[in-house]
Amino acid sequence: MSDKGKMYYQTLQIDVPIRAIGFNAFDLKVVRGPDKGASGAFRQRKVIVGTDPDCDLVLTDPTVSHRHFSISFDGNGLKIKDMGSRNGTIIGNLRVVEAYLTDNEVIVAGDSRLKLAFKKERVVIPVVDGARFGDMVGRSFRMREVFARLKRAAAGDATVLLTGESGTGKELAARALHDASDRRDKPFVVFDSAAVSRELMESELFGHVRGAFTGATTDRKGAVREAESGTLFLDEIGDLPLELQSTLLRLIERKEVKPVGSDRYIKVDARIVAATNRDLKAMVQQGLFREDLYFRLAVLQIEIPPLRERMEDLPLLADVLLKEIAQRYGTEPVSLTSEDLSLLATYSWPGNVRELKNHLEAVVVMGEKPLEADRNTSSGGDFFQSIVDLPYREAKKILLGTFDERYFSRLLEKFDGNITRTAQVAGVHRKTVEYILKKIRKTE
């Protein structure tokens, strides 16, 4: 790692075999109700039915909820899941929350009745054999599918867009992709768009020449050129200002960059891997993100699932994280009981694996019990009652803001205000901590 914390060198050969599993493509047809005759043929891994225009099968029946139920393949079979509908999802005489489907199943949603029929066509999904890819761990079908896609992406040089909520491990995915590629012995450079001020972003990313602006006493390469022959990981790409998006587009298309204050372009060979927890398609529609840049970034798009959608990985994750924490603090690993793991599985983990890691560190360092009373009131219970009536995006923003404040305030207190040590333990860049503290102080 360089003195500025941007360049990482690591040699790690990742060789995990890929095999394929699959399911039968299927038809869904409305056989009763206002939409009788409507149908769809599906071969994707997840299908959502409801009245929302974004659903895969859109119904007009007013007794059907916006997102009524989903049908998805989870590695074992096609599973139907009620999505919190008003009238429930009925199969036979039973109202189901989750259930595996068989051929010719009849599904009742509101006043509508739909029939599912399997087709002979098999949909094949590659997955890896194994529970690790780089520093990522998971035995669930979802994660083994992600590992397979990352491995396949590593074999080429196309731009990759990693999507998923905060804390799901997008940077770990980018590192694993780099380490599995032919560029593994070259730099892996992280540029966090959310951690750099708008005024410095162009210089930090594209570099500058001496005298380009006040204080520019020497030339600076910038993150792009530091990643020469390696991988440039653009974290939080949704925070990149519009005025810099055209420059990034030129970099991707022409493999060249012009430092601030320079009059010439410099050729660069760096693979671009970007990540975001934001809906870039929605940002494109709102005029906040360039459409042409979005399509160039999303040549290969890989979603990292939230922890709540792969809870079968929780015991393995907890074991690995507790061993890492013990090694960092020079203590014996803490072992969780089956009761502890069951309790952890009752929580939805809105902060995902990052929140789980932080919580387990508190268990080790502070001698706390998993999900003790104060956590249930600060992260759930009364706190959720206070935000449950807010719009989803607003509630999520408040929750994540509260998480950042509590986490970093506690960590800073633990290390007597040492920002560098706090950043090291949190596994983020020092500038990320400074940026979050600046946001916290603005709200005080």
Disulfide bonds with the S-S distance in Angstrom:
none
